[in-house]
Amino acid sequence: MSKEKKKNKRFEIIENQGFEPTYNVIRDNETGVLYIAYNSNFGVGITVLVDQNGKPLVDNDF
């Protein structure tokens, strides 16, 4: 994938763990907000990651 195309991706998987089930940390490249996605043979779930005060986590490297 070209750098220009990658730069324009809205969402990016920045961490991946597991095989079945899998957990992915996804970053919104416009806001830096982090999400976690869970994928198994039985379904998929996604939610925003929050800090101890309930505010969305933002990628420090963003």
Residue frames relative to the residue before (quaternion, step in Angstrom):
aa qw qx qy qz dx dy dz
M 1.0000 0.0000 0.0000 0.0000 0.00 0.00 0.00
S 0.4689 -0.6869 0.4768 0.2845 3.59 -0.89 0.91
K 0.6288 -0.5409 0.3990 0.3910 3.56 -1.24 0.49
E 0.6404 0.5369 -0.3273 0.4410 3.57 1.01 -0.80
K 0.6626 0.4867 -0.3088 0.4783 3.59 0.92 -0.86
K 0.6520 0.5098 -0.3196 0.4613 3.59 0.93 -0.89
K 0.6283 0.5512 -0.3278 0.4405 3.58 1.00 -0.83
N 0.7259 0.4468 -0.2373 0.4660 3.59 1.04 -0.77
K 0.4579 0.6738 -0.4653 0.3460 3.61 1.23 0.04
R 0.4152 -0.7188 0.4994 0.2483 3.59 -0.78 1.00
F 0.8018 0.1428 -0.0553 0.5776 3.59 0.90 -0.94
E 0.0571 -0.7974 0.6007 -0.0054 3.55 -1.11 0.78
I 0.3726 -0.6895 0.5707 0.2453 3.56 -0.97 0.87
I 0.1155 -0.8279 0.5473 0.0414 3.57 -0.59 1.12
E 0.7812 0.0808 -0.0847 0.6133 3.59 1.27 -0.17
N 0.0630 -0.7869 0.6139 -0.0057 3.55 -1.04 0.84
Q 0.0304 0.7942 -0.6053 0.0435 3.59 -0.86 0.96
G 0.7906 0.3333 -0.2484 0.4496 3.51 -1.14 0.72
F 0.3513 -0.7034 0.5773 0.2202 3.50 -1.39 0.21
E 0.7497 -0.1770 0.1315 0.6239 3.59 0.73 -1.03
P 0.4708 -0.3343 -0.7632 0.2900 1.67 -0.63 2.37
T 0.3526 -0.7110 0.5590 0.2402 3.58 -1.31 0.19
Y 0.1813 -0.7408 0.6386 0.1029 3.51 -1.26 0.63
N 0.0484 -0.7956 0.6039 0.0011 3.58 -0.85 0.98
V 0.2197 -0.7069 0.6503 0.1708 3.53 -1.10 0.75
I 0.1170 -0.8086 0.5765 -0.0065 3.53 -0.70 1.20
R 0.1950 -0.7783 0.5880 0.1027 3.57 -0.96 0.92
D 0.3501 -0.6719 0.6125 0.2255 3.54 -1.09 0.83
N 0.3164 -0.8034 0.4770 0.1640 3.60 -0.39 1.20
E 0.6131 0.5154 -0.3697 0.4709 3.61 1.23 0.03
T 0.7995 0.2759 -0.1299 0.5175 3.59 1.03 -0.76
G 0.4182 -0.7066 0.4652 0.3309 3.59 1.17 -0.55
V 0.4488 0.6956 -0.4497 0.3354 3.60 1.29 -0.05
L 0.2968 -0.7681 0.5508 0.1362 3.56 -1.05 0.90
Y 0.1175 -0.7667 0.6302 0.0337 3.53 -1.12 0.85
I 0.2150 -0.7335 0.6184 0.1825 3.56 -1.25 0.37
A 0.1255 -0.7786 0.6134 0.0428 3.53 -1.00 0.95
Y 0.1685 -0.7592 0.6258 0.0605 3.54 -1.05 0.91
N 0.0030 -0.8002 0.5984 -0.0397 3.55 -0.84 0.99
S 0.0740 0.7777 -0.6192 0.0795 3.56 -0.81 1.05
N 0.7005 -0.4335 0.3398 0.4538 3.55 -1.27 -0.09
F 0.7117 0.4781 -0.2438 0.4533 3.58 1.21 -0.48
G 0.7985 -0.2155 0.1418 0.5439 3.60 1.19 -0.18
V 0.3780 -0.6934 0.5752 0.2133 3.49 -1.42 -0.03
G 0.0046 -0.7806 0.6248 0.0155 3.55 -1.15 0.67
I 0.0319 -0.7834 0.6205 0.0166 3.58 -1.12 0.64
T 0.0770 0.7837 -0.6121 0.0720 3.54 -1.06 0.81
V 0.5479 -0.5934 0.4739 0.3508 3.53 -1.24 0.48
L 0.3796 -0.6789 0.5726 0.2593 3.59 -1.12 0.67
V 0.1111 -0.8091 0.5763 0.0301 3.58 -0.93 0.91
D 0.4741 -0.6428 0.5146 0.3119 3.55 -1.27 0.44
Q 0.7559 -0.4028 0.2668 0.4417 3.57 -1.31 -0.04
N 0.6876 0.4511 -0.2790 0.4958 3.61 1.25 -0.32
G 0.5756 -0.6231 0.3602 0.3881 3.57 1.30 0.11
K 0.5143 0.6229 -0.4301 0.4031 3.59 1.27 0.21
P 0.5786 -0.6051 0.4103 0.3615 3.61 -1.01 0.73
L 0.4283 -0.6752 0.5370 0.2689 3.55 -1.08 0.79
V 0.1553 -0.7661 0.6197 0.0700 3.54 -1.03 0.89
D 0.5283 -0.6452 0.4606 0.3039 3.56 -0.95 0.95
N 0.4279 -0.7245 0.4856 0.2370 3.60 -0.69 1.10
D 0.6937 0.4692 -0.2659 0.4774 3.59 1.14 -0.63
F 0.4710 0.7036 -0.4264 0.3182 3.56 1.29 -0.04
